[in-house]
């Protein structure tokens, strides 16, 4: 199977939701062919992420807050510091080491990973970038709201980390790392079929969280395949109706009272007025 020509981000403009579904079907078929061709080497399952505006970047909530790079150790000390307050209120507990340990390379997953996921799902700024194994869950986030009215397209990203040739990186260069799906976490993690990536590089002897955008231009042909699908927002009604039939709604993905109200508002009010 021939891989697509290398670009910082391969962008595929689409005319309709139907065209997206057809393109994704072909994408899955090509990956399966590659998986068979390159056995026993690993070809990752693809991950998807939806953005309400085509101009949105691959930014974590920590990127948006700090606009700077933070060492893994500094971030770990921060979450270790907030842990007593979280435990006191929730009566949940996490077994976190008292000290950050880094022995010659970037620890994967990062220390405190399960606690980081919990914090991420409850709004605490995080270096974790969340993805879904389902393109339909990603589509919900892309079309959930209208977003910026000046932007007439939504975006769904696909990401495949391993393409059957292993993976290499230089510690000094920003690199994306997938962290896998199986972890004790909030129920939303499984409802949304979540996985997470981090982007890191080494500065002196320290691992540093950095922007995923910096890694995009550093991709190699045989790893970290990132594709950006651009879909007109005029398809929003069709998308949300399809997702509702599939039970991909705010309530099915979040399971909260607020998300129930959002789902009911769509079903009883907004759906009648969508054009």
N, C-alpha and C positions, 0 to 999 in steps of 0.2 A: 504494500500500500504506500503510495507516495504521500509524503507530508506536504502541507501547504507551504508556499514560499514564506521565508522569514520576514516578519514585520514586527515593529514594537508591539502593536496590537492589530491583529487581523480583524478588520471591520467589515461586517456583512449587512448592508442596508436591505431591508425587506419591505415589501409593499403591503403585506397583510399578515394577520395572525395565522391563517391557513398556510401561508408560505413558511412561516416560522416552524409550525408543526412538521411540515414536510422536510424542512432543512434539518431539524433536530433528529428526525427519524433516520435520515441518511447519515448524520453524524454518529449516531449510536451504531449503525451497521458498519461504518468504516472502522470505528474503534474495536468492534468485535472481530473484524477481519484482522486488524493489527494484533489483537491479543492472541489469536490463533497462530499467526505468522511468527510471532516473536516468543512463543513459549520456549523455555519456562520462565523467561524474564517477565518482569511485572509491567503491566499497562494499567494505570490507575483508572478507577471509575471517575467519570467526569463530575465536577461540581458546578453549581449554577448560582448566580447572584443577580437579583433584579434591582434596577435603579429607575426611579420615577422620571428622571430627566436624563437625556442622552449626554449632557455635559457633566454629569456627576463623575467623580473620580473614585478610585479604589482606596478609600480612606477608612481607617478605623476610627472609633469614637475617641481614642486617645490622640490620634493625629489631629482631629478637629479641635480638640481642646487645647493641646499644648503647642502645636506647630513646631515641635522640636524633637530631638532624639533623646531617649531615656534609656539608661542601661537596664538590663534585666535585673541586676541587683537592686537598683534604686526602686524599680517598680515592685519587686518582691517585698522589700522593706515596707513599702506603702500599703500593700494589701495585708501584710502581716499586722500592721498598725491598726487597720480598721476592723480586723477580725473580731476582737472582743465586743465591739458594738453590734456587729451582725449576729454573733452567737447569743448575746444577751436578749436581743429582740426576737429572733427566730427560734431560739432553743435548738438550732442545728449546730453541728460541729464539723470541722475539717481538721485532719491531722497534717499540720504544716511544720516542717523543720524550723528550728529557731534561727538558723542561719542559712544564707544563700551559699551554695557551693558550686563552683564552676572550675572544672578540672581540664583545661586545655582545649575546650571547644564549646560550642553552643549546646546547652542541654535541651533535648527534645524528648517529650514535651517539656515546656518550661516548668520550673518548680511552682507548685500551687495551682496546677492546670485546672483541676476540678473546681476549686474556689474561684478562679478567674472566670470560668464559664458562668457560675452562679452570679457573680457580680455583673458580668456582661449582660445577662438576661434581665437584670434589675436596674440597669441604667448607669452603672459605675464605669467611667472611662476605661477602655480596654485596648490592648494591642492585638486582640483577636479579631480577625476579619471573618464574619460568619457567611457561610455558603450553605446550599442545600443540595442534596443528591437528586432532587426533583426539579426539572425545568418548570413544572407547573407551580410549585411553591414559589420559585423565583419570579414567575410571571405575576403571581398575586402581589408581591411587593412592588413590582414594576408598575402595575396598573391599579393598585389599591386606591390611590388618590390621583388627582390631576396634576399635582406638583406645580412647577413653574408654568404659568399660562403662556409665557413667551416661547417655551420649548415644546415643539409639536411631536416629539418622539420620546419613547421610553427605550430603555436598554436592558438587555439580559446578557450577562457575561457567562461564558463557559471556561472552565479551567481544568486541564489535565496535567498533573505533575510528572508522572512517570510514563514514558512512551516506549518502554521495552529495551532501552539502551543504558539503564542505570541513571544515576544523577550525579553531576559534579558541580562544585562551586568553589569559589575562592572566598576565604573568610572575610577578606577586606571589602568584598563587593556585596551589595544588598541582594539577598536571596529569599525567595518564598519557600516556606516549609509547611506541608500539610500535617495535621496532628491526629487524624483518624477519628472515627465516629464513636468508638465505644469508651464511654466514661460515665461515672456516676454523676448525674446532672439534673437540672430542672426538667420537668416533663415536657416543656416547650422544645427542648433540644431534640427529643425523639419525635414529637408531633410535626416539627418542621424539617425532619430528616437532616439535621444540622451536621456540618463539619466546620472546622476552623483552620485558618492559616495564620502564620505570623511571618513577618519579614524582619530579618536580622542582618547585621554585619558585625565585624570585629573592629574595635578601635583599641589599639595597644593590646591589653590582656582582657578586655571586657567585651561581652556581647551586648549589642545595642539594638533596641527596637527601632525600626525606621519605616518609612512609608513604602507601601506596596508599589506605589507609582514608580519608585526608584528602581525596583526590580524588573519592571515591565520592559524597559529598554535593554535589559541585561540578559534576556532569555536566550537560550541556545536552541538549535534546531531540533534536538532530540529530547527535549524536556520542557516543562513549564509552558505548554501550549495554551495561550489565552486568546479567546475569540469574543468579539463584541457584536451582538446582534441588535440592530436598531429597527424598532417597530413603530409605526405611526400610532399616536395616541387616539386617533379616530377609531381604532379597533377596540377601545376600552370596553364598550358594551358587549361585544362578542366575546372578549376574553373573560370578563367577569361572569357572564352567563354560563360559559363552558366550565369555569372553575367551580361555580355554585353547584352544578350538576355532579361534579367530582367531589363535592364536600370539601373543597379547598376554600375556606372562609376565614375571617378574622377569628371567629370563635373556635373553629377546629384547630387553628394553629396556635392560639394563645390560651384558650380555655378560661379566660377571666370574665368577670361581670362586664367590664368595659368593652371587651371584644364581643360579648354577646349583644350588647346594645348596638355596637357598630354593625354587626351582621344583620340584626333586625331592622336597623335604619336603612340598610341597603335593600333588604328584601321587601320592606313595606313602603318605602318612600323613594329612595334614590333610583331604584331600578326602573320605576315608571317614568322617570324624567331623563334617563340617559339617552343620548342621541348617538 
